[in-house]
Amino acid sequence: MHALLFERPVWFATGPLIIAEEAPEMEDFTYHQPVLARETIELLAPRPGTLIVDGTCGGAGHTELILEKGADVLGLDQDPDAINYATGRLSQFGGRVTLRQANFRNAAQVLDSLGVIGIGGALLDLGISSRQLETSDRGFSIMRNGPLDMRMDPRRELTAADIVNSYSEEDLTRIFRDLGEEPAARRIASQLVKQRKTVPFRETIQLAKAIEKIVWRHGRRHPATQVFQALRMEVNDELRALEDGLLALSMRLEPGARFAVIAFHSLEDRIVKNFFRDRSREFLDRPEWPEPRPNPDFQFTLVTSKPVEPSAEEQRENPRSRSAKLRVAERI
Ligand SMILES: C[S@@+](CC[C@H](N)C(=O)[O-])C[C@H]1O[C@@H](n2cnc3c(N)ncnc32)[C@H](O)[C@@H]1O
């Protein structure tokens, strides 16, 4: 049962139009609806008695499904709120699950601290959870006012407000362009630098409204969507953490163990695709070489040659799944 409790503006060509948003009642509140759940578990193929690292535990939806298949889990999340929630949700599994607040880029240190060398599989479900997006004081949402924060790990120092108020115009342009793929990056950066001299940016709606005025755009997406994405990725150093995490976890996979990664935008997906592709070639060839040479990084066979995407039904039921791409590789 759902109740119509909240209203939130949705962006249309004519400007913000208020539509009612279905808000879950407390008893069926879900922290996060796991994306591509059936496909992920099928392709990750967790085996009883093995240890799977879920590097992005979140609301523990995927973690629970892995545990139900009989594998043990080490669940990591850099957000302490996710670890608290997962601890409650997974209590029935007792000692079969270990949870740690940690960045998955540091998975090797966590495994070492537990005395674990090899693992039977790994999962990364990237980005933020619905809970993080919908909790206004985390500062991720364009639609809910809150401090311009965006830290998944509150122990980190740099917030989105620090970036908007202190980065140079060149650096803001670079992150809006490279991380947000924002075509008006330069214009937005230059205006924000001018405006912050009079009033610093402190809140999400304040920044969203300022961007609305700089780049009024047709379309369903709010004009600040790409800038918010760029800020979130910069605050959490998301692309470098992904590169580090792929490397750290792949080094620990036992032969036959699988690595599943769900990405939500093209920058992340490109990193995952190239990582698996570069490590699934047995030989390397170059025009200047007389013959192909063995690839020193050869590590994987591809389980998915093309990414798996959510069915039309899943996309209808969970619109946040729309951009998801799942890639899976198996350790040779
Ligand atoms: C999309 S949610 C995962 C949802 C989860 N699979 C489920 O079924 O509920 C992503 C989670 O990953 C966490 N996260 C993102 N980047 C991380 C990183 N580098 N290290 C650890 N956790 C990370 C976020 O805090 C968030 O809780």
The ligand as an SDF file (V2000), in Angstrom:
LIG
                    3D

 27 29  0  0  0  0  0  0  0  0999 V2000
   23.3270    1.9650   -5.4150 C   0  0  0  0  0  0  0  0  0  0  0  0
   23.6780    1.8280   -3.7170 S   0  0  0  0  0  0  0  0  0  0  0  0
   23.8360    0.0930   -3.4590 C   0  0  0  0  0  0  0  0  0  0  0  0
   22.5240   -0.5700   -3.2010 C   0  0  0  0  0  0  0  0  0  0  0  0
   22.6020   -2.0180   -2.7690 C   0  0  0  0  0  0  0  0  0  0  0  0
   23.1780   -2.8380   -3.7920 N   0  0  0  0  0  0  0  0  0  0  0  0
   21.2470   -2.5320   -2.3580 C   0  0  0  0  0  0  0  0  0  0  0  0
   20.8020   -3.5720   -2.8760 O   0  0  0  0  0  0  0  0  0  0  0  0
   20.6160   -1.8860   -1.5240 O   0  0  0  0  0  0  0  0  0  0  0  0
   25.3400    2.3310   -3.6600 C   0  0  0  0  0  0  0  0  0  0  0  0
   25.9620    2.2980   -2.2750 C   0  0  0  0  0  0  0  0  0  0  0  0
   27.3630    2.2720   -2.4740 O   0  0  0  0  0  0  0  0  0  0  0  0
   27.9840    3.1060   -1.5530 C   0  0  0  0  0  0  0  0  0  0  0  0
   29.2520    3.5090   -2.1720 N   0  0  0  0  0  0  0  0  0  0  0  0
   29.4380    4.2480   -3.2820 C   0  0  0  0  0  0  0  0  0  0  0  0
   30.7470    4.3680   -3.5670 N   0  0  0  0  0  0  0  0  0  0  0  0
   31.4050    3.6490   -2.6160 C   0  0  0  0  0  0  0  0  0  0  0  0
   32.7780    3.3760   -2.3650 C   0  0  0  0  0  0  0  0  0  0  0  0
   33.7450    3.8640   -3.1430 N   0  0  0  0  0  0  0  0  0  0  0  0
   33.0850    2.5850   -1.3100 N   0  0  0  0  0  0  0  0  0  0  0  0
   32.1160    2.0880   -0.4980 C   0  0  0  0  0  0  0  0  0  0  0  0
   30.8000    2.3300   -0.6770 N   0  0  0  0  0  0  0  0  0  0  0  0
   30.4510    3.0920   -1.7320 C   0  0  0  0  0  0  0  0  0  0  0  0
   27.0140    4.2280   -1.3040 C   0  0  0  0  0  0  0  0  0  0  0  0
   27.2340    4.7990   -0.0320 O   0  0  0  0  0  0  0  0  0  0  0  0
   25.6710    3.4970   -1.4090 C   0  0  0  0  0  0  0  0  0  0  0  0
   25.2120    3.0880   -0.1560 O   0  0  0  0  0  0  0  0  0  0  0  0
  1  2  1  0
  2  3  1  0
  2 10  1  0
  3  4  1  0
  4  5  1  0
  5  6  1  0
  5  7  1  0
  7  8  2  0
  7  9  1  0
 10 11  1  0
 11 12  1  0
 11 26  1  0
 12 13  1  0
 13 14  1  0
 13 24  1  0
 14 15  1  0
 14 23  1  0
 15 16  2  0
 16 17  1  0
 17 18  1  0
 17 23  2  0
 18 19  1  0
 18 20  2  0
 20 21  1  0
 21 22  2  0
 22 23  1  0
 24 25  1  0
 24 26  1  0
 26 27  1  0
M  CHG  2   2   1   9  -1
M  END
$$$$
